[in-house]
């Protein structure tokens, strides 16, 4: 296993520029893995990214820098592959976890109904996307109108918002959960609970092994980081 890169800088600062707010290490620009300068529209997000760099010890651990990684993704991938990213997210319109209810036990199905249906009702009212629901795992074909409404909501995102949204959607297996978080309908904790309702139900009923519990903690942290990225990217100039 390769050793993590050693910290090579002493000071971390943020500077305003024509392309946004840049993070500097010893007055040298931070660049993404693909080469562009790391610049984000808002000073608040830039300061939070700078804080991740400042918090590094003798070695640099990218796993402790989720905002930096999301910003890199926005600049290196989303900006260049925006159409493909949107298309990949719209696949979840037909497989959204909220639309598939358990056949049994009835207790679980009732919990799903109580937690998931309000989010689907919100999507219908707020986004104009009325999604069908089924019992079991047979794939649903959602209406053209519903998919078009979801596509419109996703297309409205700028690159930073699209990056945060994609992180949530791919983690939660739900486009509706991601959009509900983006539009402040739910917070990160509620997004995690909705996305992993079945798994948490089984863990509470039958117990959970440490590996599964650690995995859920990582997934919750991923959603929380994306939620923070979305929140910070809306402030001081970034569209949301």
C-alpha positions as CSV (number, residue, x, y, z in Angstrom):
1,X,0.0,0.0,0.0
2,X,1.5,3.4,-1.0
3,X,2.2,5.8,1.7
4,X,-0.1,8.9,1.9
5,X,1.4,12.1,0.6
6,X,3.2,14.2,3.2
7,X,1.9,17.7,4.0
8,X,4.1,20.0,1.9
9,X,2.7,23.4,3.0
10,X,2.4,25.6,6.1
11,X,-0.2,28.2,5.3
12,X,-3.7,27.9,3.7
13,X,-5.5,31.0,2.5
14,X,-8.4,32.0,0.3
15,X,-8.3,34.7,-2.4
16,X,-11.0,36.2,-4.5
17,X,-10.4,36.1,-8.3
18,X,-12.4,36.6,-11.5
19,X,-13.2,32.8,-11.6
20,X,-14.4,32.7,-8.0
21,X,-12.6,32.1,-4.7
22,X,-9.4,30.1,-4.8
23,X,-7.6,28.1,-2.2
24,X,-3.8,28.7,-1.9
25,X,-1.2,26.6,-0.1
26,X,1.8,28.8,0.8
27,X,0.4,31.3,-1.8
28,X,0.4,28.6,-4.5
29,X,-2.9,27.7,-6.2
30,X,-4.5,24.3,-5.5
31,X,-5.3,22.5,-8.7
32,X,-7.6,19.6,-9.3
33,X,-6.2,16.2,-10.3
34,X,-7.1,17.0,-14.0
35,X,-5.3,20.4,-13.8
36,X,-7.8,23.2,-13.5
37,X,-7.4,25.7,-10.6
38,X,-9.6,25.0,-7.7
39,X,-12.1,27.9,-7.6
40,X,-15.6,28.0,-6.3
41,X,-18.2,30.8,-6.5
42,X,-18.7,31.4,-2.8
43,X,-16.2,32.5,-0.1
44,X,-18.0,30.4,2.5
45,X,-17.4,27.1,0.6
46,X,-13.8,28.1,-0.2
47,X,-13.1,28.8,3.4
48,X,-14.6,25.4,4.4
49,X,-12.4,23.7,1.8
50,X,-9.4,25.6,3.1
51,X,-10.2,24.4,6.6
52,X,-9.9,20.8,5.4
53,X,-6.4,21.5,4.0
54,X,-5.4,23.3,7.2
55,X,-6.6,20.4,9.4
56,X,-4.3,17.9,7.8
57,X,-1.5,16.6,9.9
58,X,1.9,15.4,8.7
59,X,0.2,13.4,5.9
60,X,-2.7,14.3,3.7
61,X,-5.7,12.1,4.0
62,X,-8.2,12.7,1.2
63,X,-10.8,10.7,3.1
64,X,-11.0,13.5,5.7
65,X,-11.5,16.1,2.9
66,X,-15.0,15.5,1.5
67,X,-15.7,19.1,0.4
68,X,-12.4,19.2,-1.5
69,X,-13.2,15.9,-3.2
70,X,-16.7,17.1,-4.2
71,X,-15.2,20.3,-5.6
72,X,-12.7,18.4,-7.6
73,X,-15.5,16.2,-9.0
74,X,-17.5,19.3,-9.9
75,X,-14.6,20.8,-11.8
76,X,-13.1,17.7,-13.4
77,X,-16.1,15.5,-14.1
78,X,-19.4,17.3,-13.9
79,X,-18.3,20.4,-15.8
80,X,-17.0,18.2,-18.6
81,X,-19.7,15.4,-18.5
82,X,-22.8,17.3,-17.4
83,X,-25.2,15.7,-19.8
84,X,-24.0,12.2,-19.0
85,X,-24.2,12.9,-15.3
86,X,-27.8,14.1,-15.6
87,X,-28.7,11.0,-17.7
88,X,-27.2,8.7,-15.1
89,X,-29.3,10.4,-12.4
90,X,-32.5,10.1,-14.3
91,X,-32.1,6.3,-14.4
92,X,-33.1,6.4,-10.7
93,X,-36.5,7.8,-11.7
94,X,-37.5,4.2,-12.6
95,X,-35.7,2.5,-9.7
96,X,-36.2,5.0,-6.9
97,X,-36.2,3.0,-3.6
98,X,-39.2,5.0,-2.4
99,X,-41.4,3.5,-5.0
100,X,-40.9,-0.2,-4.0
101,X,-42.7,-1.3,-0.9
102,X,-42.1,-4.6,0.9
103,X,-44.6,-7.4,0.5
104,X,-44.0,-8.4,4.2
105,X,-43.9,-8.0,7.1
106,X,-46.8,-5.6,7.3
107,X,-45.0,-3.6,10.1
108,X,-42.2,-2.8,7.7
109,X,-44.6,-1.9,4.9
110,X,-46.4,0.5,7.3
111,X,-43.2,2.2,8.3
112,X,-42.2,2.6,4.6
113,X,-45.6,4.1,3.9
114,X,-45.3,6.6,6.8
115,X,-41.8,7.7,5.9
116,X,-41.7,7.4,2.1
117,X,-45.1,8.5,0.9
118,X,-44.8,12.1,2.2
119,X,-41.6,12.5,0.1
120,X,-43.4,11.2,-3.0
121,X,-46.3,13.5,-2.3
122,X,-43.8,16.4,-2.0
123,X,-42.3,15.5,-5.3
124,X,-45.7,15.5,-7.0
125,X,-46.7,18.9,-5.5
126,X,-43.3,20.7,-5.6
127,X,-41.8,19.2,-8.7
128,X,-44.8,18.0,-10.6
129,X,-43.5,14.4,-10.6
130,X,-46.2,12.0,-9.7
131,X,-44.5,8.6,-9.3
132,X,-46.2,5.3,-9.2
133,X,-45.7,2.9,-6.3
134,X,-45.6,-0.9,-6.4
135,X,-45.2,-3.8,-3.9
136,X,-42.3,-6.1,-4.6
137,X,-39.3,-5.7,-6.9
138,X,-40.8,-5.9,-10.3
139,X,-39.5,-2.8,-12.2
140,X,-41.9,0.1,-12.6
141,X,-42.2,2.2,-15.7
142,X,-42.8,5.8,-14.6
143,X,-44.8,8.1,-16.8
144,X,-43.1,10.3,-19.3
145,X,-44.5,13.4,-17.6
146,X,-43.0,12.4,-14.2
147,X,-39.6,11.7,-15.7
148,X,-39.7,15.0,-17.6
149,X,-40.5,16.8,-14.3
150,X,-37.6,15.2,-12.6
151,X,-35.3,16.0,-15.5
152,X,-36.3,19.6,-15.3
153,X,-35.5,19.7,-11.6
154,X,-32.1,18.1,-12.2
155,X,-31.3,20.4,-15.1
156,X,-31.9,23.4,-13.0
157,X,-28.9,22.5,-10.8
158,X,-25.6,24.3,-11.4
159,X,-22.4,22.2,-11.5
160,X,-21.8,22.3,-7.7
161,X,-25.4,21.5,-6.9
162,X,-25.4,18.7,-9.4
163,X,-22.3,17.2,-7.8
164,X,-23.8,17.2,-4.3
165,X,-27.1,15.9,-5.7
166,X,-25.4,13.0,-7.5
167,X,-23.5,12.0,-4.4
168,X,-26.7,11.8,-2.4
169,X,-28.7,10.0,-5.2
170,X,-26.1,7.4,-5.8
171,X,-25.7,6.7,-2.1
172,X,-29.4,6.6,-1.3
173,X,-30.5,5.0,-4.6
174,X,-33.2,7.6,-4.7
175,X,-33.6,10.7,-6.9
176,X,-36.5,11.9,-4.8
177,X,-34.5,11.8,-1.6
178,X,-31.7,13.7,-3.3
179,X,-34.0,16.4,-4.6
180,X,-35.8,16.7,-1.3
181,X,-32.5,17.3,0.4
182,X,-31.5,19.8,-2.2
183,X,-34.8,21.7,-1.8
184,X,-34.6,21.7,2.1
185,X,-37.6,19.3,2.4
186,X,-35.4,17.0,4.6
187,X,-32.0,17.2,6.3
188,X,-29.1,14.8,5.9
189,X,-30.2,12.6,8.9
190,X,-33.7,12.2,7.5
191,X,-32.3,11.5,4.0
192,X,-30.2,8.7,5.5
193,X,-33.1,7.2,7.5
194,X,-35.3,7.2,4.4
195,X,-32.7,5.7,2.2
196,X,-31.7,2.9,4.5
197,X,-35.1,2.4,6.2
198,X,-35.2,-1.3,5.4
199,X,-31.7,-2.0,6.5
200,X,-32.1,-0.1,9.8
201,X,-35.4,-1.9,10.4
202,X,-33.7,-5.3,10.1
203,X,-30.8,-4.2,12.3
204,X,-33.2,-3.0,15.0
205,X,-35.2,-6.2,14.8
206,X,-32.4,-8.8,14.5
207,X,-29.3,-7.0,15.5
208,X,-26.4,-5.8,13.3
209,X,-22.8,-6.9,13.0
210,X,-20.0,-4.4,13.4
211,X,-19.1,-4.4,9.7
212,X,-22.6,-3.5,8.6
213,X,-22.9,-0.8,11.3
214,X,-19.6,0.7,10.2
215,X,-20.8,0.7,6.6
216,X,-24.0,2.5,7.6
217,X,-21.9,5.1,9.4
218,X,-19.8,5.7,6.3
219,X,-22.9,6.1,4.2
220,X,-24.4,8.5,6.6
221,X,-21.2,10.5,6.6
222,X,-21.2,10.6,2.8
223,X,-24.8,12.0,2.8
224,X,-23.9,14.5,5.5
225,X,-20.9,15.7,3.6
226,X,-22.9,16.2,0.4
227,X,-25.6,18.0,2.3
228,X,-23.0,20.4,3.8
229,X,-21.5,20.9,0.3
230,X,-24.9,21.8,-1.1
231,X,-25.6,24.2,1.8
232,X,-22.3,26.0,1.5
233,X,-22.4,26.2,-2.3
234,X,-25.6,28.2,-2.1
235,X,-24.1,30.9,0.0
236,X,-22.1,34.0,-1.2
237,X,-22.9,33.7,-4.9
238,X,-23.5,30.1,-5.9
239,X,-26.8,29.1,-7.3
240,X,-28.7,26.3,-5.7
